[in-house]
Amino acid sequence: MGRVSRTTGRSSIMMTSVRRTSGHFLSGVLPFSAIGAALLAGALLAATPAPAPQQAGAQQTGAPITGAQIAQAGKTPQNWLTFYGNYQAWSYSALDQINGANVKRLVPAWAFATGGHFGLQSAPLVADGTLYLVDPEDNIFAVDAVTGAPLWKFAYKRPESEPNRAGNRAVGLAMGYGMIFEGTSNDHLLAVDAKTGQQVWDVEVESSEKCGCGINSPPIVVKDMVITGGTGGERAHRGYLSAYDARTGKLDWRFYTIPEPGQPGAETWSGDSWKVGGGTTWLTGSYDPELNLVYWGVGNPSSDFYGEERPGANLYTNSLIALDADTGKLKWYFQEIPHDLNDYDADPEPVLFDAPGPGGQTRKFVLHSNKSGFAYLLDRETGQLIRAFPYVDNITWTKGLDAKGMPIDPVAVESGKQFLFCPGALGGHNRNHSAYSPLTGWWYSSANETCAQIHPVKMTVKEGDPYFGGTMDEVMSTTSVPHITAFDPVTGKKQWTFPTNFVNASSLLATAGDLIFGGDIEGNAFALSARNGQKLWSFQTGGRIAAPAISYAVNGKQYVAIATGGGAIAENALRASLTAAHAKLPEVTSTLFVFALPDAQ
């Protein structure tokens, strides 16, 4: 359900007309009056219906995007067609107009305020000069990608009977076949017309009131299907991955991440524990068109910390799974942590790339990082482990991994006792996804460097109830600091490290300009050298940043976009540790900033 409004009024503030004053480009913090105008216009957007405007300076929208075109996204780098920019989950732009030599001249081009509450954590999509953005309350905006002028708004109207779950804030969208797709916090999947914002279809994946689940990460369009995961890992809930017909919303297939009795893997569960065993699929996966395999990470078993009611390995929780895209049937899996007791989801993004392996022969790899602090390099055709390596500095929950990638002497968590382990349940990283550059061949990841104090407790629950199985306090590590680090993903060798003041809640973007873009909760958008990690540029946005950066181009001009506002789980989980710093952190906002090089004078 939703409402569409059109307007010729602007919720953006244009900043592309940069002029020289005393020989310097005007840049830095935006004037208060400018930001105020943007915020006010954003608040009025839905209340000012008018005929649809012409796109000012943007390229005209061509034929609807198909799954085949997304598979060839590298050939149209001016667009940003998926959450990660391509099926391989690289978060990489092949645009190089902005590079290490000129990035210091980067200035705001325009800003767009969505209004509403909570922080803006979403990554936009861009196709043929139109930018699409979702806000924390599941509203979708289409704006001119050159000027920020609004084109339409789809206002999502949640049924009063369905809860708005605070932990399920949208972080992105999917597109294809002339439609924009989103998963909602109350566990609906819907499609709206990309040109008009009119709703095309809306399906309830499952009753959110019953399951306690929702959707906060974008689906992916594969062939003529929309594939989505969901949340609920801290609830008494059984996870799954679902594929729907892109044109009609009809369910094509569903893969349950926890097998029922009689299916392979059911022997790793005891009694009826499988019915509420967790294993959710809350972060977007990747896809290999040549192998026709969908790769997706699976979350922790439930309850999180108390495991006596679920003895066994608890398949397929804490696993990377590879599914046949047409049928949803399991082709292979690799379980990283059997019988997890630390809330170490394996949901983070599976990064697909081809490179020479240890023997020199080019192989098809998938690199998958777990919240546990380890990254696993696998053959993506077979699921065979090649190697594993730590991407965080402080790991205390295990003595290491054996040759099969299994934990060595993991800390035994017992009921009634307290345990401090690192990384904490926030994970080595979480929704702040990584980036991969084919130019350097390196993988770039944030490391939270947190620890957690847990106290396991037995719980009696019904379906949909909170099911942590204890209490947890997240704290910063006392022996290491948060950082962004570059790794050779084949050897696991660290290339450089850039320390950050606080947990880096923003995802990363790599570009062909040899840059790594990101943001921090202090409000700084920044660019690092992809080769050595040196900071080359930063801009204070005035709002916490916990969103992915993207890059696109219109009429030959490259732009970099990043949302501000914060609201990430890390900010709440570490509230006690950040008490002293909170006075220095910006307030929660909801504004998209877009940057570009100034026009030649």
PLY file of the C-alpha trace (Angstrom):
ply
format ascii 1.0
element vertex 601
property float x
property float y
property float z
element edge 600
property int vertex1
property int vertex2
end_header
0.00 0.00 0.00
1.30 3.42 -0.78
0.64 6.89 -2.12
2.44 8.72 -4.91
2.95 12.46 -5.00
4.51 14.54 -7.74
6.01 17.96 -7.37
7.90 20.65 -9.19
9.06 22.04 -5.87
12.53 21.02 -4.77
13.64 19.10 -1.75
17.23 19.59 -2.83
19.65 22.46 -2.64
21.75 22.97 -5.75
25.47 23.50 -5.27
26.83 22.81 -8.75
27.47 26.46 -9.62
30.78 26.77 -7.83
32.55 30.12 -8.25
36.06 31.26 -7.44
36.57 33.76 -4.64
40.08 35.15 -4.14
41.42 32.31 -6.24
39.79 29.49 -4.19
36.75 27.32 -4.77
34.06 27.76 -2.15
33.72 24.52 -0.21
33.51 23.22 3.33
30.50 23.21 5.64
27.27 24.19 3.88
25.63 27.43 4.98
22.93 26.89 7.60
20.40 28.63 5.37
21.12 26.21 2.53
20.74 23.12 4.67
17.61 24.56 6.26
16.10 25.13 2.85
16.85 21.56 1.83
15.31 20.13 4.99
12.21 22.30 4.71
11.69 21.42 1.06
12.10 17.72 1.83
9.44 17.94 4.53
7.03 19.61 2.07
7.66 17.20 -0.82
4.74 14.86 -0.22
2.34 17.74 0.41
2.80 19.57 -2.91
1.22 17.58 -5.77
1.78 18.99 -9.25
2.46 17.76 -12.80
5.62 15.72 -13.25
8.58 17.92 -14.18
10.96 17.38 -17.05
14.37 16.04 -16.03
16.78 18.95 -15.92
19.99 17.91 -17.57
19.55 14.20 -16.99
19.77 11.54 -19.66
16.40 10.27 -20.84
15.38 6.91 -19.40
15.78 4.18 -21.98
14.33 0.69 -22.11
13.63 -1.00 -18.74
16.65 -2.64 -17.12
16.69 -6.46 -17.39
18.57 -9.15 -15.52
20.80 -9.61 -18.57
21.73 -5.91 -18.48
22.55 -6.09 -14.77
24.87 -9.00 -15.57
26.72 -6.61 -17.91
26.73 -3.69 -15.45
30.45 -3.15 -16.01
29.69 -1.99 -19.56
27.48 0.87 -18.30
29.48 2.37 -15.42
27.45 5.59 -15.60
24.65 3.65 -13.89
24.52 2.03 -10.44
22.02 -0.77 -10.95
22.33 -2.90 -7.80
23.05 -2.43 -4.12
26.72 -3.38 -4.64
26.96 -1.93 -8.16
27.22 -5.38 -9.77
26.27 -9.01 -9.16
29.74 -9.78 -7.78
29.26 -7.56 -4.68
32.37 -5.52 -5.51
31.01 -2.08 -4.54
33.25 -0.82 -7.34
32.80 1.92 -9.93
34.74 1.82 -13.21
34.52 5.63 -13.43
37.87 7.43 -13.11
37.17 11.11 -13.75
37.60 11.66 -10.02
41.03 10.38 -9.06
43.87 10.78 -6.60
45.21 13.84 -8.39
41.99 15.88 -8.31
39.81 14.45 -5.53
40.88 17.27 -3.19
38.81 19.58 -5.43
35.61 17.58 -4.86
32.69 19.79 -3.72
28.98 19.30 -3.02
26.83 19.35 -6.14
23.46 19.04 -4.39
21.80 17.66 -1.28
18.42 16.01 -0.85
16.60 15.73 2.48
14.03 12.98 2.84
12.47 14.36 6.02
11.01 11.99 8.58
12.75 10.33 11.49
15.73 8.07 12.10
19.02 8.03 10.22
19.41 7.54 6.48
21.51 4.41 5.84
20.53 3.56 2.27
22.51 3.39 -0.97
20.85 4.96 -4.02
20.37 3.34 -7.40
20.95 5.30 -10.61
19.75 4.51 -14.14
19.92 6.86 -17.13
20.09 10.04 -15.09
17.45 9.22 -12.48
18.43 8.48 -8.88
16.24 6.33 -6.61
16.48 6.40 -2.83
14.60 4.74 0.05
14.29 6.31 3.49
14.13 4.60 6.92
10.32 4.49 6.78
10.17 2.62 3.46
9.28 5.67 1.34
10.87 5.75 -2.13
12.07 8.90 -3.90
13.01 9.46 -7.55
15.12 12.56 -8.23
17.06 14.07 -11.08
20.61 12.74 -10.69
22.14 16.03 -11.94
20.15 18.59 -9.98
18.46 16.68 -7.16
15.07 17.96 -8.32
12.34 15.55 -7.11
10.42 13.60 -9.74
8.09 11.54 -7.57
7.68 10.07 -4.10
6.09 6.76 -3.19
4.78 7.08 0.38
4.53 3.65 1.95
1.47 3.23 4.15
1.97 0.47 6.66
-1.21 -1.31 7.76
-2.04 -0.27 11.32
-2.11 -3.92 12.41
1.49 -4.49 11.33
4.35 -3.34 13.60
7.16 -1.00 12.59
10.21 -2.84 13.88
12.90 -0.33 14.84
15.78 -2.61 13.86
14.61 -3.02 10.28
15.62 0.25 8.63
15.88 0.01 4.83
19.38 0.26 3.34
18.65 0.01 -0.38
16.55 -0.94 -3.38
16.61 -3.17 -6.46
15.50 -2.40 -10.01
14.49 -4.21 -13.16
11.80 -4.51 -15.84
10.69 -0.91 -15.40
10.15 -1.30 -11.65
11.81 -0.44 -8.35
11.68 -3.19 -5.71
11.93 -2.83 -1.94
11.55 -4.99 1.13
9.81 -3.34 4.05
10.27 -3.40 7.80
6.94 -5.22 8.19
8.07 -8.04 5.87
6.45 -7.05 2.59
8.09 -7.11 -0.85
6.70 -4.58 -3.28
7.25 -3.11 -6.73
6.59 0.42 -7.97
6.73 1.78 -11.51
10.15 3.40 -12.05
8.71 6.23 -14.17
5.61 7.13 -12.18
6.08 5.78 -8.65
2.74 3.96 -8.84
2.58 0.68 -6.95
2.56 -2.38 -9.23
2.32 -5.18 -6.66
2.76 -5.83 -2.94
3.14 -9.26 -1.30
3.39 -10.16 2.35
6.39 -12.46 2.69
5.24 -13.58 6.13
3.18 -12.08 8.93
5.60 -9.78 10.73
3.41 -9.82 13.81
3.73 -13.63 13.95
7.39 -14.11 13.01
8.93 -10.94 14.46
10.79 -10.56 11.16
11.10 -8.01 8.39
13.34 -6.96 5.49
16.01 -4.27 5.80
18.42 -5.05 2.95
17.60 -4.76 -0.74
16.66 -7.77 -2.85
18.51 -8.65 -6.05
17.00 -9.10 -9.50
18.21 -12.36 -11.06
16.87 -13.18 -14.52
13.13 -12.47 -14.15
13.03 -13.01 -10.38
13.41 -10.82 -7.31
15.29 -12.65 -4.53
15.08 -11.43 -0.96
16.23 -12.46 2.48
14.93 -11.27 5.83
15.61 -10.51 9.47
14.56 -12.31 12.65
17.75 -13.98 13.87
17.22 -12.69 17.39
13.66 -14.00 17.35
12.11 -17.45 17.62
11.96 -17.79 13.85
13.08 -20.11 11.03
14.98 -18.29 8.29
14.69 -18.60 4.52
15.49 -17.08 1.14
12.63 -16.37 -1.29
12.39 -15.72 -5.04
9.41 -13.94 -6.60
8.39 -13.32 -10.20
9.53 -9.77 -10.94
6.47 -8.90 -13.00
3.71 -10.38 -10.85
5.07 -10.92 -7.33
4.21 -14.62 -7.46
6.45 -16.84 -5.27
8.77 -18.93 -7.48
10.73 -20.77 -4.78
11.76 -20.66 -1.15
14.82 -22.20 0.48
14.65 -22.72 4.23
18.04 -22.29 5.84
17.14 -24.80 8.56
16.16 -28.28 7.27
13.05 -29.98 8.59
13.02 -33.64 9.70
13.78 -35.96 6.79
15.92 -33.44 4.91
19.73 -33.50 4.78
21.12 -31.60 7.76
18.09 -32.18 10.00
20.22 -34.45 12.17
22.16 -31.37 13.33
19.10 -30.19 15.30
17.43 -31.69 18.35
13.69 -32.14 18.80
11.65 -29.16 17.61
14.50 -26.67 17.96
14.63 -26.36 14.16
11.23 -24.65 14.10
12.56 -21.52 15.81
16.27 -21.97 15.05
17.09 -18.61 13.42
19.37 -18.71 10.38
18.11 -15.50 8.82
19.41 -13.96 5.60
19.50 -10.27 6.44
22.20 -8.93 4.09
22.05 -9.01 0.28
23.86 -11.83 -1.53
25.59 -12.08 -4.91
25.10 -13.99 -8.19
27.27 -15.66 -10.83
25.39 -15.69 -14.18
27.84 -18.16 -15.76
27.42 -20.74 -13.00
23.80 -19.68 -12.40
24.44 -19.76 -8.66
23.15 -17.39 -6.00
25.47 -16.95 -3.01
24.04 -15.87 0.34
25.27 -15.70 3.91
23.18 -17.25 6.70
22.87 -15.83 10.19
23.23 -17.22 13.69
21.14 -19.96 15.26
18.55 -18.99 17.86
18.81 -18.52 20.67
21.99 -16.55 20.16
23.88 -17.36 23.35
22.15 -20.34 24.98
22.78 -23.50 22.97
21.85 -26.38 25.27
18.43 -26.78 23.61
19.96 -27.11 20.13
22.90 -29.54 20.38
24.66 -30.24 17.09
26.17 -28.21 14.26
22.84 -26.44 13.53
22.97 -26.42 9.72
22.81 -24.21 7.71
23.31 -21.41 10.21
26.61 -19.51 10.06
27.13 -20.84 6.53
27.70 -19.54 3.04
25.20 -21.27 0.75
25.19 -21.58 -3.04
21.75 -22.13 -4.61
20.63 -22.89 -8.14
19.05 -19.61 -9.25
16.22 -21.30 -11.16
15.07 -23.74 -8.49
16.49 -22.56 -5.17
18.03 -25.99 -4.61
21.21 -26.17 -2.54
24.34 -26.85 -4.62
26.89 -26.55 -1.81
27.44 -24.96 1.56
30.35 -24.12 3.81
29.59 -23.82 7.50
32.07 -21.46 9.13
31.04 -21.87 12.78
29.16 -25.00 13.84
26.88 -24.54 16.87
27.54 -20.81 17.18
27.16 -19.33 20.68
28.50 -15.82 19.98
25.98 -14.37 17.50
28.56 -14.62 14.70
26.29 -14.34 11.68
27.73 -15.33 8.33
25.48 -12.79 6.57
28.15 -10.38 5.22
28.44 -10.05 1.44
29.97 -12.87 -0.69
32.50 -11.19 -3.01
33.03 -12.99 -6.35
36.21 -12.61 -8.38
38.57 -14.57 -10.64
42.30 -14.60 -9.90
45.35 -16.87 -10.01
45.20 -19.26 -7.09
48.00 -20.65 -4.92
49.10 -22.90 -7.82
49.09 -20.07 -10.36
46.00 -21.23 -12.27
43.10 -18.76 -12.57
40.20 -19.86 -10.42
36.69 -18.69 -9.62
36.74 -17.48 -6.01
34.25 -16.25 -3.47
35.57 -14.33 -0.47
33.23 -14.39 2.49
33.80 -12.59 5.78
32.11 -13.69 8.99
31.27 -11.49 11.98
33.73 -13.72 13.87
36.65 -11.71 12.46
37.75 -14.28 9.87
37.44 -14.15 6.06
37.16 -17.37 4.04
38.40 -17.81 0.48
36.47 -20.57 -1.31
36.25 -22.07 -4.77
32.84 -20.76 -5.79
32.17 -23.71 -8.11
32.59 -26.35 -5.40
32.67 -24.62 -2.01
36.17 -25.95 -1.31
38.08 -23.90 1.26
41.30 -22.40 -0.12
42.38 -20.43 2.95
41.05 -18.32 5.82
42.59 -15.28 7.46
41.70 -12.73 10.18
40.59 -9.28 9.10
40.41 -7.89 12.66
43.31 -7.52 15.09
41.75 -8.80 18.31
40.29 -12.33 18.29
39.89 -14.10 21.64
36.91 -16.44 21.14
39.11 -19.10 19.50
42.81 -19.98 19.27
42.57 -19.89 15.48
41.29 -22.03 12.61
42.46 -25.47 11.54
43.21 -26.56 7.97
39.50 -27.15 7.36
38.60 -23.66 8.57
37.07 -24.90 11.82
37.58 -23.03 15.13
40.32 -24.39 17.40
39.29 -24.68 21.07
36.54 -22.05 20.96
35.59 -20.55 24.31
32.94 -22.77 25.91
30.00 -20.55 26.81
28.12 -22.00 29.79
24.78 -21.04 31.26
24.93 -18.98 34.42
28.41 -17.61 33.75
29.68 -14.43 32.09
32.13 -14.38 29.21
34.08 -11.63 27.46
34.90 -12.41 23.86
36.31 -10.50 20.88
35.02 -9.61 18.37
31.74 -8.84 20.08
28.32 -9.73 18.71
28.45 -6.53 16.65
31.01 -8.46 14.64
34.30 -7.77 12.94
32.03 -5.93 10.57
28.28 -5.97 10.15
26.12 -4.18 7.60
29.11 -1.95 6.77
30.05 -3.96 3.70
33.43 -4.19 2.01
34.72 -3.26 -1.46
36.88 -5.01 -4.05
38.97 -3.32 -6.75
39.91 -5.26 -9.90
42.66 -2.67 -10.50
44.61 -3.50 -7.35
43.14 -6.97 -6.86
42.67 -6.04 -3.20
39.76 -6.39 -0.80
38.97 -3.40 1.44
37.15 -3.94 4.72
36.32 -2.11 7.93
37.10 -3.73 11.28
34.98 -2.72 14.27
37.39 -4.04 16.94
34.76 -4.54 19.62
34.25 -7.11 22.37
31.16 -8.29 24.22
30.29 -9.46 27.71
27.58 -12.12 27.52
25.54 -13.97 30.11
23.69 -17.00 28.64
20.19 -17.65 30.02
17.61 -20.29 29.16
14.38 -18.82 27.75
10.88 -20.13 27.13
9.44 -18.58 23.97
6.79 -18.86 21.30
7.25 -18.10 17.61
8.19 -14.47 17.01
9.34 -13.73 20.55
12.77 -12.16 21.21
15.20 -15.05 21.62
18.67 -13.82 22.51
19.12 -16.47 25.16
20.85 -14.11 27.54
22.18 -10.61 27.89
25.04 -8.81 26.16
27.05 -5.64 26.65
29.14 -4.47 23.69
32.37 -2.59 24.46
35.33 -1.30 22.50
38.46 -3.45 22.46
41.17 -2.25 24.83
44.01 -3.68 22.73
43.12 -2.56 19.20
41.49 0.37 17.41
38.87 0.36 14.62
40.32 0.54 11.13
39.91 0.19 7.38
42.36 -2.29 5.91
43.34 -3.51 2.44
44.10 -7.21 1.94
45.29 -9.40 -0.88
42.26 -11.75 -0.77
44.15 -14.70 -2.26
47.07 -14.67 0.19
45.38 -12.91 3.11
48.33 -10.52 3.31
47.60 -7.08 4.78
48.55 -4.23 2.41
47.79 -1.14 4.51
45.68 0.01 7.45
43.87 3.30 8.08
42.83 3.73 11.76
39.49 5.41 12.50
38.43 7.29 15.62
35.29 5.23 16.12
33.64 2.17 14.59
33.31 2.86 10.87
29.59 2.20 10.28
29.74 3.27 6.63
30.26 0.76 3.83
33.11 1.29 1.37
33.29 2.14 -2.35
36.27 1.44 -4.62
36.68 3.31 -7.91
38.81 3.16 -11.04
40.27 6.47 -9.91
42.22 4.38 -7.36
40.11 5.73 -4.50
38.23 4.26 -1.54
35.22 6.33 -0.45
33.44 6.07 2.89
32.14 8.07 5.81
32.25 8.11 9.61
29.86 8.72 12.48
31.56 12.06 13.12
29.96 13.24 9.86
32.96 13.16 7.53
32.68 11.84 3.99
36.20 10.90 2.90
38.38 9.40 0.20
41.49 7.27 0.74
44.14 6.20 -1.74
43.39 2.63 -2.78
47.15 2.01 -3.03
48.38 3.16 0.39
45.37 4.20 2.51
46.38 7.87 2.72
43.44 10.21 3.29
43.18 12.50 0.26
39.87 14.31 0.86
37.15 14.81 3.45
34.02 16.90 3.83
32.02 17.52 7.02
28.35 16.84 6.19
26.93 17.70 9.60
25.30 14.28 9.99
26.56 10.85 11.08
27.35 8.57 8.14
26.41 4.90 8.24
25.58 4.38 4.57
27.35 3.05 1.47
28.81 5.49 -1.04
28.08 5.00 -4.74
29.30 6.64 -7.95
27.56 7.38 -11.25
27.84 9.69 -14.25
25.47 11.81 -16.33
26.50 13.47 -19.59
30.13 12.54 -18.95
30.31 14.03 -15.43
31.08 11.74 -12.49
29.30 12.06 -9.15
29.77 10.42 -5.74
26.71 10.08 -3.50
26.53 9.18 0.18
23.65 9.39 2.65
23.99 10.97 6.08
22.08 10.56 9.30
23.48 7.53 11.07
21.16 5.20 12.94
23.41 2.14 12.58
23.24 -0.72 15.05
26.82 0.09 16.08
25.77 3.49 17.44
23.26 1.91 19.78
25.27 -1.19 20.69
28.25 0.95 21.72
26.29 3.73 23.40
27.96 3.15 26.76
31.46 3.12 25.27
30.74 6.26 23.26
29.15 8.22 26.11
32.07 10.60 26.36
32.13 11.09 22.60
28.39 11.46 22.03
28.48 15.19 22.70
30.86 15.52 19.76
28.80 13.43 17.34
26.28 15.07 14.99
22.58 14.57 15.50
20.61 11.98 13.55
19.55 13.41 10.17
18.30 12.11 6.81
20.04 13.80 3.88
21.73 12.54 0.73
24.88 14.43 -0.31
26.14 14.30 -3.89
29.66 15.48 -4.79
31.38 16.32 -8.07
34.38 18.17 -9.42
33.65 21.86 -10.11
32.95 22.83 -13.69
35.86 24.38 -15.59
35.86 28.16 -15.29
0 1
1 2
2 3
3 4
4 5
5 6
6 7
7 8
8 9
9 10
10 11
11 12
12 13
13 14
14 15
15 16
16 17
17 18
18 19
19 20
20 21
21 22
22 23
23 24
24 25
25 26
26 27
27 28
28 29
29 30
30 31
31 32
32 33
33 34
34 35
35 36
36 37
37 38
38 39
39 40
40 41
41 42
42 43
43 44
44 45
45 46
46 47
47 48
48 49
49 50
50 51
51 52
52 53
53 54
54 55
55 56
56 57
57 58
58 59
59 60
60 61
61 62
62 63
63 64
64 65
65 66
66 67
67 68
68 69
69 70
70 71
71 72
72 73
73 74
74 75
75 76
76 77
77 78
78 79
79 80
80 81
81 82
82 83
83 84
84 85
85 86
86 87
87 88
88 89
89 90
90 91
91 92
92 93
93 94
94 95
95 96
96 97
97 98
98 99
99 100
100 101
101 102
102 103
103 104
104 105
105 106
106 107
107 108
108 109
109 110
110 111
111 112
112 113
113 114
114 115
115 116
116 117
117 118
118 119
119 120
120 121
121 122
122 123
123 124
124 125
125 126
126 127
127 128
128 129
129 130
130 131
131 132
132 133
133 134
134 135
135 136
136 137
137 138
138 139
139 140
140 141
141 142
142 143
143 144
144 145
145 146
146 147
147 148
148 149
149 150
150 151
151 152
152 153
153 154
154 155
155 156
156 157
157 158
158 159
159 160
160 161
161 162
162 163
163 164
164 165
165 166
166 167
167 168
168 169
169 170
170 171
171 172
172 173
173 174
174 175
175 176
176 177
177 178
178 179
179 180
180 181
181 182
182 183
183 184
184 185
185 186
186 187
187 188
188 189
189 190
190 191
191 192
192 193
193 194
194 195
195 196
196 197
197 198
198 199
199 200
200 201
201 202
202 203
203 204
204 205
205 206
206 207
207 208
208 209
209 210
210 211
211 212
212 213
213 214
214 215
215 216
216 217
217 218
218 219
219 220
220 221
221 222
222 223
223 224
224 225
225 226
226 227
227 228
228 229
229 230
230 231
231 232
232 233
233 234
234 235
235 236
236 237
237 238
238 239
239 240
240 241
241 242
242 243
243 244
244 245
245 246
246 247
247 248
248 249
249 250
250 251
251 252
252 253
253 254
254 255
255 256
256 257
257 258
258 259
259 260
260 261
261 262
262 263
263 264
264 265
265 266
266 267
267 268
268 269
269 270
270 271
271 272
272 273
273 274
274 275
275 276
276 277
277 278
278 279
279 280
280 281
281 282
282 283
283 284
284 285
285 286
286 287
287 288
288 289
289 290
290 291
291 292
292 293
293 294
294 295
295 296
296 297
297 298
298 299
299 300
300 301
301 302
302 303
303 304
304 305
305 306
306 307
307 308
308 309
309 310
310 311
311 312
312 313
313 314
314 315
315 316
316 317
317 318
318 319
319 320
320 321
321 322
322 323
323 324
324 325
325 326
326 327
327 328
328 329
329 330
330 331
331 332
332 333
333 334
334 335
335 336
336 337
337 338
338 339
339 340
340 341
341 342
342 343
343 344
344 345
345 346
346 347
347 348
348 349
349 350
350 351
351 352
352 353
353 354
354 355
355 356
356 357
357 358
358 359
359 360
360 361
361 362
362 363
363 364
364 365
365 366
366 367
367 368
368 369
369 370
370 371
371 372
372 373
373 374
374 375
375 376
376 377
377 378
378 379
379 380
380 381
381 382
382 383
383 384
384 385
385 386
386 387
387 388
388 389
389 390
390 391
391 392
392 393
393 394
394 395
395 396
396 397
397 398
398 399
399 400
400 401
401 402
402 403
403 404
404 405
405 406
406 407
407 408
408 409
409 410
410 411
411 412
412 413
413 414
414 415
415 416
416 417
417 418
418 419
419 420
420 421
421 422
422 423
423 424
424 425
425 426
426 427
427 428
428 429
429 430
430 431
431 432
432 433
433 434
434 435
435 436
436 437
437 438
438 439
439 440
440 441
441 442
442 443
443 444
444 445
445 446
446 447
447 448
448 449
449 450
450 451
451 452
452 453
453 454
454 455
455 456
456 457
457 458
458 459
459 460
460 461
461 462
462 463
463 464
464 465
465 466
466 467
467 468
468 469
469 470
470 471
471 472
472 473
473 474
474 475
475 476
476 477
477 478
478 479
479 480
480 481
481 482
482 483
483 484
484 485
485 486
486 487
487 488
488 489
489 490
490 491
491 492
492 493
493 494
494 495
495 496
496 497
497 498
498 499
499 500
500 501
501 502
502 503
503 504
504 505
505 506
506 507
507 508
508 509
509 510
510 511
511 512
512 513
513 514
514 515
515 516
516 517
517 518
518 519
519 520
520 521
521 522
522 523
523 524
524 525
525 526
526 527
527 528
528 529
529 530
530 531
531 532
532 533
533 534
534 535
535 536
536 537
537 538
538 539
539 540
540 541
541 542
542 543
543 544
544 545
545 546
546 547
547 548
548 549
549 550
550 551
551 552
552 553
553 554
554 555
555 556
556 557
557 558
558 559
559 560
560 561
561 562
562 563
563 564
564 565
565 566
566 567
567 568
568 569
569 570
570 571
571 572
572 573
573 574
574 575
575 576
576 577
577 578
578 579
579 580
580 581
581 582
582 583
583 584
584 585
585 586
586 587
587 588
588 589
589 590
590 591
591 592
592 593
593 594
594 595
595 596
596 597
597 598
598 599
599 600
